[in-house]
Amino acid sequence: MKILVINAGSSSLKYQLFDMSTGAVLAKGLCEKIGLTGAITHKRPGKENYEEDYPMPTHNEAIALVLKLLTDPELGVIADVDEISAVGHRFAHGGKLTKSCFLGEEEIKYIESIIPINPLHGPPALKGVAACKAVLPNKPHVGVFDTSFYSGFDKKSYVYPLPYEWYEKYGVRRYGFHGTSHRFVSAKACEFLGMDYATSKIISCHIGSGSSITAIDCGKAVDTSMGFTPQEGLPMGTRCGTIDPSIVSYVCEQSGMSVAEVNDALNKKSGLLGVSGVSNDARYVWDAADQGNERAQLAMDLLVHNAKKIIGSYVAEMNGIDILIFTAGLGENDRRARQLIGDNMEYLGIKMDKDANMNGPRGENIVISAPDSKVKVVVIPTDEEYMIASDTYDLVK
């Protein structure tokens, strides 16, 4: 069975085609600048990449181009679109949809209804579904939701200490995000280490341009750092993370900025970028710090400091930890940040192997804890697309 996975953004569309009989990726790519100039990068294992500027006014043209390339006699990997058995779509927010499901009329209408609490990610994901259904109307379409991993939370983990009617009337609660990634790497870490997922206490650090940390106790997510939106928790590339909510009204009063303008600053002008004044990319922030830029050093210190606090709180919440995972852009590639986060936590049973961390291979599952560390510290490359394909396969088969 071949599964096409689609991850649609506001002006981009990522795709991967999986052969589920082997788990192999047959092709993958990225459509960029949708609605602008348009460009595509199409990749096939062992073959030269195809890159081309191509006008894509909407997601419809992007999907049509993807299917054209997948079936092209020279660039393609299948003879006909009928070889695609189903399409899996990534959604950041599922609201009350607590597990992956077929996307029928009722489900689409519900996802449209929660756009007010998911304004950034909801609309483009729905555009991707509509575009795919237009050209593949007779294929099953499945939605896989980042929030669904947290559907088993105890109420004390998701209700905010606010007027209770806000939760009842407006759905104000902790939803959590990056769940598809945390679900994949936590299971993969246990498989890699030969440990039992159903009995392990795991803390998974998905650290990238967007970052979250999740506590998984005996196979069940019990807490996570992101909340009502992906804004809560760690300082990120351009997002502030957790702050005192009174800051919003105070800055509005002092500056004359509107709530929307302050919210935009919290999402797009804060985090590493806001503190350092250099970049939202940690590589450039580290470079500036090494050249004596004190604000750049502070930005990275804030990231490390807050990651340690969250990890420590989750160890307390679960009464222990067996595995600490690093994944995503920074988690997989920023050896320096990993080392600083893992250092000085021996009391919690975490002891880093500096040589393994600083010199180990990239892009592989590796152990970076010392041999005598009570807690296994690992780097696990995430694969959200495979999880989407897997959930889609399980539903369709």
C-alpha positions as a printed NumPy array, in Angstrom:
array([[  0.   ,   0.   ,   0.   ],
       [  1.303,   3.441,  -0.955],
       [  0.417,   6.408,   1.26 ],
       [  0.879,  10.067,   0.301],
       [  1.528,  12.375,   3.269],
       [  0.746,  16.082,   2.96 ],
       [  1.808,  18.879,   5.331],
       [  0.391,  22.152,   4.029],
       [  1.525,  25.572,   5.245],
       [  0.251,  29.018,   4.315],
       [  2.61 ,  29.311,   1.313],
       [  4.214,  25.864,   1.25 ],
       [  3.354,  22.198,   0.895],
       [  5.578,  19.299,   1.986],
       [  4.907,  15.81 ,   0.679],
       [  6.222,  12.264,   1.056],
       [  5.132,   9.072,  -0.661],
       [  5.597,   5.918,   1.422],
       [  5.538,   2.278,   0.413],
       [  4.043,   0.832,   3.576],
       [  5.035,  -2.734,   2.706],
       [  8.648,  -1.736,   3.457],
       [  8.295,   1.655,   5.16 ],
       [ 10.464,   3.156,   2.438],
       [ 10.128,   6.75 ,   1.255],
       [  9.702,   6.575,  -2.526],
       [  9.782,  10.343,  -3.056],
       [  9.475,  13.554,  -1.091],
       [  9.581,  17.243,  -1.755],
       [  8.589,  20.785,  -1.02 ],
       [  6.438,  23.269,  -2.889],
       [  7.394,  26.807,  -1.878],
       [  6.177,  30.346,  -2.532],
       [  2.614,  29.237,  -3.264],
       [  0.661,  32.313,  -4.291],
       [  3.892,  34.098,  -5.22 ],
       [  6.503,  32.98 ,  -7.765],
       [  6.285,  29.256,  -6.966],
       [  9.089,  26.678,  -6.774],
       [  9.403,  22.946,  -6.157],
       [ 12.131,  20.588,  -4.971],
       [ 11.458,  16.915,  -5.738],
       [ 13.692,  14.199,  -4.241],
       [ 14.022,  10.475,  -4.868],
       [ 16.466,   8.209,  -2.992],
       [ 19.648,   7.615,  -4.978],
       [ 18.744,  10.03 ,  -7.743],
       [ 19.474,  13.643,  -8.528],
       [ 17.095,  16.203,  -7.061],
       [ 14.736,  18.018,  -9.396],
       [ 14.342,  21.73 ,  -8.727],
       [ 12.212,  24.106, -10.755],
       [ 10.44 ,  27.439, -10.493],
       [  6.797,  26.805, -11.272],
       [  3.755,  29.087, -10.922],
       [  1.442,  27.862,  -8.14 ],
       [ -1.263,  30.463,  -7.48 ],
       [ -2.993,  28.142,  -4.98 ],
       [ -2.507,  24.809,  -3.23 ],
       [ -4.531,  23.2  ,  -6.044],
       [ -1.762,  23.834,  -8.57 ],
       [  0.82 ,  22.629,  -6.046],
       [ -0.945,  19.28 ,  -5.54 ],
       [ -1.475,  18.865,  -9.265],
       [  2.254,  19.417,  -9.808],
       [  3.164,  16.926,  -7.079],
       [  1.009,  14.222,  -8.676],
       [  2.428,  15.069, -12.099],
       [  5.987,  14.598, -10.829],
       [  5.171,  11.405,  -8.922],
       [  3.849,   9.834, -12.141],
       [  6.318,  11.409, -14.606],
       [  8.068,   8.767, -16.792],
       [ 11.507,  10.14 , -15.889],
       [ 11.069,  11.868, -12.519],
       [  8.263,   9.773, -11.064],
       [  8.117,   6.69 ,  -8.861],
       [  4.66 ,   5.345,  -9.717],
       [  2.935,   4.723, -13.051],
       [ -0.458,   6.128, -12.098],
       [ -2.112,   8.038,  -9.238],
       [ -4.36 ,   5.009,  -8.697],
       [ -1.335,   3.412,  -6.991],
       [ -1.849,   5.876,  -4.136],
       [ -4.159,   4.12 ,  -1.677],
       [ -4.799,   7.052,   0.674],
       [ -3.638,  10.504,   1.715],
       [ -2.611,  11.429,   5.269],
       [ -2.816,  15.082,   6.297],
       [ -0.988,  16.697,   9.196],
       [ -3.001,  18.983,  11.48 ],
       [ -1.439,  20.901,  14.352],
       [ -4.795,  21.165,  16.135],
       [ -7.591,  18.625,  16.372],
       [ -9.617,  20.155,  19.187],
       [-12.039,  17.481,  20.387],
       [-10.852,  15.057,  17.685],
       [ -8.767,  12.909,  19.993],
       [ -7.402,  10.421,  17.484],
       [ -6.57 ,  10.171,  13.786],
       [ -9.694,   9.865,  11.65 ],
       [-11.126,   9.935,   8.143],
       [-11.831,  13.468,   6.953],
       [-15.483,  13.531,   6.   ],
       [-17.817,  16.508,   5.808],
       [-18.526,  16.499,   9.533],
       [-14.846,  16.423,  10.494],
       [-13.947,  19.196,   8.023],
       [-16.754,  21.41 ,   9.347],
       [-15.558,  20.878,  12.913],
       [-11.945,  21.746,  12.037],
       [-13.231,  24.9  ,  10.329],
       [-15.139,  25.782,  13.506],
       [-11.97 ,  25.782,  15.652],
       [ -9.994,  28.109,  13.372],
       [-10.361,  30.918,  15.985],
       [ -8.117,  28.891,  18.348],
       [ -5.876,  27.692,  15.517],
       [ -5.617,  30.658,  13.118],
       [ -2.055,  30.046,  11.908],
       [ -2.115,  26.331,  11.1  ],
       [ -5.785,  25.486,  10.511],
       [ -6.578,  27.343,   7.283],
       [ -3.56 ,  26.135,   5.247],
       [ -4.052,  22.533,   6.383],
       [ -7.682,  22.697,   5.235],
       [ -6.552,  24.161,   1.901],
       [ -4.269,  21.149,   1.486],
       [ -7.141,  18.739,   2.134],
       [ -9.437,  20.563,  -0.309],
       [ -6.752,  20.582,  -2.995],
       [ -6.059,  16.866,  -2.558],
       [ -9.74 ,  15.938,  -2.558],
       [-10.2  ,  17.896,  -5.781],
       [ -7.697,  15.721,  -7.656],
       [ -8.062,  12.498,  -5.623],
       [-11.794,  12.504,  -4.834],
       [-12.159,   8.735,  -4.542],
       [ -9.256,   8.134,  -2.179],
       [ -9.549,   8.03 ,   1.636],
       [ -8.221,  11.182,   3.32 ],
       [ -7.063,  10.907,   6.931],
       [ -6.334,  13.659,   9.446],
       [ -3.534,  13.115,  11.983],
       [ -3.532,  15.652,  14.831],
       [ -0.572,  16.804,  16.915],
       [ -2.933,  17.412,  19.818],
       [ -4.329,  13.886,  19.944],
       [ -1.31 ,  12.476,  21.835],
       [ -2.469,  14.531,  24.825],
       [ -6.1  ,  13.448,  24.769],
       [ -5.545,  11.15 ,  27.747],
       [ -4.384,  13.927,  30.075],
       [ -5.834,  14.057,  33.562],
       [ -7.942,  17.167,  33.988],
       [ -5.392,  18.708,  36.349],
       [ -2.896,  18.692,  33.468],
       [ -5.032,  20.617,  30.994],
       [ -7.384,  22.934,  32.897],
       [ -5.983,  26.412,  33.559],
       [ -6.668,  28.154,  36.92 ],
       [ -9.018,  30.629,  35.229],
       [-12.785,  31.219,  35.472],
       [-14.086,  27.722,  34.774],
       [-16.687,  28.978,  32.269],
       [-13.831,  30.018,  29.943],
       [-12.996,  26.342,  29.632],
       [-16.641,  25.336,  29.226],
       [-17.716,  28.117,  26.828],
       [-14.574,  28.92 ,  24.868],
       [-12.475,  25.773,  25.067],
       [ -9.631,  27.526,  26.91 ],
       [ -7.41 ,  24.647,  28.046],
       [ -3.982,  23.158,  27.447],
       [ -4.026,  21.247,  24.152],
       [ -0.317,  20.612,  23.583],
       [  1.46 ,  20.368,  20.239],
       [  4.236,  18.391,  18.494],
       [  2.419,  15.285,  19.725],
       [  3.079,  13.321,  16.542],
       [  6.817,  13.91 ,  16.97 ],
       [  6.846,  13.082,  20.69 ],
       [  4.819,   9.927,  20.044],
       [  7.276,   8.762,  17.39 ],
       [ 10.553,   9.466,  19.212],
       [  9.405,   8.118,  22.58 ],
       [  8.426,   4.759,  21.068],
       [ 11.533,   4.708,  18.855],
       [ 13.814,   5.444,  21.831],
       [ 12.478,   2.425,  23.736],
       [ 12.866,   0.247,  20.66 ],
       [ 16.444,   1.522,  20.166],
       [ 17.393,   0.965,  23.817],
       [ 15.548,  -2.334,  24.208],
       [ 13.356,  -0.916,  26.962],
       [  9.657,  -1.457,  27.615],
       [  7.582,   1.542,  26.49 ],
       [  4.732,   0.479,  28.765],
       [  6.867,   0.775,  31.917],
       [  9.307,   3.599,  31.064],
       [  9.316,   7.198,  32.306],
       [ 10.358,   9.408,  29.391],
       [ 10.969,  13.123,  28.857],
       [ 11.08 ,  14.128,  25.203],
       [ 12.623,  17.479,  24.18 ],
       [ 11.487,  18.586,  20.715],
       [ 13.672,  21.678,  20.319],
       [ 13.672,  23.624,  17.054],
       [ 12.274,  26.882,  15.744],
       [  9.219,  25.79 ,  17.727],
       [ 10.001,  23.852,  20.913],
       [  8.138,  21.701,  23.409],
       [  8.934,  19.183,  26.112],
       [  6.594,  16.289,  26.922],
       [  6.467,  13.867,  29.85 ],
       [  5.45 ,  10.305,  28.94 ],
       [  4.745,   7.903,  31.789],
       [  4.282,   4.236,  30.903],
       [  3.264,   4.988,  27.315],
       [  0.905,   7.85 ,  28.192],
       [  1.596,  11.571,  27.791],
       [  0.979,  13.174,  31.187],
       [  2.189,  16.756,  30.65 ],
       [  3.608,  19.04 ,  27.985],
       [  5.056,  22.533,  27.867],
       [  2.931,  23.989,  25.047],
       [ -0.604,  24.864,  26.031],
       [ -3.668,  26.598,  24.582],
       [ -1.425,  27.664,  21.687],
       [  2.133,  26.743,  20.635],
       [  3.227,  29.955,  22.404],
       [  3.535,  28.539,  25.928],
       [  6.622,  26.876,  27.369],
       [ 10.194,  27.271,  26.163],
       [ 11.639,  30.394,  24.515],
       [ 11.704,  29.554,  20.783],
       [ 13.031,  31.045,  17.57 ],
       [ 10.595,  33.955,  17.519],
       [  8.074,  32.998,  20.257],
       [  8.491,  34.147,  23.838],
       [  7.289,  31.008,  25.618],
       [  5.755,  31.306,  29.087],
       [  5.434,  34.873,  30.417],
       [  3.349,  36.763,  32.975],
       [  0.033,  37.444,  31.161],
       [ -0.16 ,  40.933,  32.675],
       [  2.735,  41.932,  30.417],
       [  0.281,  42.109,  27.495],
       [ -2.036,  44.704,  29.058],
       [  0.91 ,  46.631,  30.529],
       [  2.708,  46.971,  27.176],
       [ -0.565,  47.923,  25.47 ],
       [ -1.104,  50.702,  28.007],
       [  2.482,  51.945,  27.95 ],
       [  3.123,  51.782,  24.199],
       [ -0.303,  52.342,  22.672],
       [  0.059,  49.079,  20.773],
       [ -3.082,  47.044,  20.158],
       [ -3.552,  43.546,  21.564],
       [ -3.068,  42.184,  18.036],
       [  0.221,  44.067,  17.662],
       [  1.527,  42.816,  21.002],
       [  0.429,  39.28 ,  20.153],
       [  2.285,  39.551,  16.844],
       [  5.419,  40.644,  18.723],
       [  5.11 ,  37.731,  21.165],
       [  4.857,  35.257,  18.263],
       [  7.166,  36.732,  15.636],
       [  9.612,  39.125,  17.325],
       [ 10.47 ,  37.439,  20.614],
       [ 12.418,  34.338,  21.662],
       [ 15.976,  34.025,  20.371],
       [ 15.373,  36.807,  17.867],
       [ 13.856,  39.221,  20.365],
       [ 16.499,  38.782,  23.06 ],
       [ 19.582,  38.504,  20.85 ],
       [ 18.575,  41.029,  18.191],
       [ 20.596,  38.819,  15.844],
       [ 18.508,  35.966,  14.46 ],
       [ 15.911,  33.327,  15.226],
       [ 18.479,  30.727,  14.09 ],
       [ 20.519,  29.371,  17.006],
       [ 23.575,  28.872,  14.792],
       [ 23.876,  32.599,  14.181],
       [ 23.032,  33.405,  17.784],
       [ 25.838,  31.111,  19.007],
       [ 28.244,  32.741,  16.529],
       [ 27.358,  36.186,  17.87 ],
       [ 27.717,  34.973,  21.47 ],
       [ 31.179,  33.613,  20.701],
       [ 32.128,  37.049,  19.385],
       [ 31.19 ,  38.643,  22.698],
       [ 27.558,  39.609,  22.037],
       [ 26.078,  39.517,  25.546],
       [ 22.452,  39.575,  24.38 ],
       [ 23.091,  36.599,  22.102],
       [ 24.627,  34.696,  25.011],
       [ 21.645,  35.618,  27.185],
       [ 19.219,  34.32 ,  24.565],
       [ 20.856,  30.878,  24.581],
       [ 21.159,  30.935,  28.38 ],
       [ 17.397,  31.507,  28.602],
       [ 16.694,  28.52 ,  26.353],
       [ 18.958,  26.216,  28.381],
       [ 17.727,  27.53 ,  31.741],
       [ 14.057,  27.059,  30.901],
       [ 14.614,  23.586,  29.419],
       [ 16.279,  22.493,  32.666],
       [ 13.383,  23.855,  34.74 ],
       [ 10.789,  21.985,  32.696],
       [ 12.765,  18.725,  32.709],
       [ 13.181,  18.96 ,  36.488],
       [  9.493,  19.616,  37.039],
       [  8.522,  16.603,  34.929],
       [ 10.905,  14.329,  36.852],
       [  9.097,  15.457,  40.001],
       [  5.681,  14.957,  38.393],
       [  6.462,  11.393,  37.264],
       [  8.531,  10.542,  40.364],
       [ 11.487,   9.575,  38.196],
       [ 12.919,   9.366,  34.705],
       [ 14.392,   6.524,  32.652],
       [ 15.011,   8.197,  29.274],
       [ 15.732,  11.777,  28.206],
       [ 15.305,  12.396,  24.464],
       [ 16.534,  15.218,  22.226],
       [ 14.941,  15.646,  18.8  ],
       [ 14.033,  18.19 ,  16.072],
       [ 16.306,  20.855,  14.545],
       [ 18.255,  22.005,  17.609],
       [ 17.743,  18.806,  19.548],
       [ 19.276,  16.717,  16.781],
       [ 22.005,  19.101,  15.634],
       [ 22.931,  21.631,  18.342],
       [ 25.433,  19.602,  20.355],
       [ 26.347,  22.583,  22.504],
       [ 22.764,  23.26 ,  23.619],
       [ 22.252,  19.553,  24.362],
       [ 25.38 ,  19.451,  26.511],
       [ 24.409,  22.533,  28.493],
       [ 20.864,  21.273,  29.073],
       [ 22.087,  17.851,  30.218],
       [ 24.978,  19.102,  32.391],
       [ 24.691,  19.489,  36.166],
       [ 21.686,  17.204,  36.556],
       [ 23.522,  14.262,  38.146],
       [ 21.228,  14.492,  41.17 ],
       [ 18.382,  13.469,  38.847],
       [ 20.431,  10.553,  37.518],
       [ 21.394,  12.353,  34.276],
       [ 25.105,  12.204,  33.423],
       [ 26.266,  13.245,  29.962],
       [ 29.058,  11.672,  27.91 ],
       [ 30.598,  14.807,  26.417],
       [ 32.631,  12.955,  23.797],
       [ 29.621,  10.948,  22.557],
       [ 27.492,  14.092,  22.453],
       [ 30.01 ,  16.372,  20.739],
       [ 31.454,  13.828,  18.297],
       [ 28.698,  11.305,  17.646],
       [ 27.21 ,  10.91 ,  14.149],
       [ 24.375,  13.137,  12.966],
       [ 21.072,  11.851,  11.646],
       [ 21.222,   8.613,  13.656],
       [ 19.847,   7.272,  16.921],
       [ 22.708,   7.713,  19.421],
       [ 23.271,   7.438,  23.174],
       [ 24.911,  10.546,  24.654],
       [ 24.771,   9.643,  28.346],
       [ 27.735,   8.274,  30.275],
       [ 27.907,   4.491,  30.807],
       [ 27.241,   4.962,  34.538],
       [ 24.316,   7.374,  34.028],
       [ 21.139,   6.092,  35.662],
       [ 19.13 ,   7.823,  32.934],
       [ 19.667,   7.03 ,  29.271],
       [ 20.075,  10.248,  27.265],
       [ 19.536,   9.779,  23.532],
       [ 19.233,  11.687,  20.286],
       [ 16.385,  10.339,  18.138],
       [ 15.729,  11.951,  14.717],
       [ 12.022,  12.609,  14.478],
       [  9.838,  11.357,  11.636],
       [  6.382,  12.863,  11.909],
       [  5.585,  12.003,   8.297],
       [  6.083,   8.289,   8.93 ],
       [  3.729,   8.474,  11.912],
       [  1.098,  10.143,   9.71 ],
       [  1.564,   7.451,   7.078],
       [  1.371,   4.733,   9.728],
       [ -1.86 ,   6.081,  11.244],
       [ -3.364,   6.436,   7.774],
       [ -2.369,   2.877,   6.889],
       [ -3.85 ,   1.505,  10.119],
       [ -7.19 ,   3.18 ,   9.393],
       [ -7.351,   2.272,   5.711],
       [ -6.189,  -1.332,   5.862]])
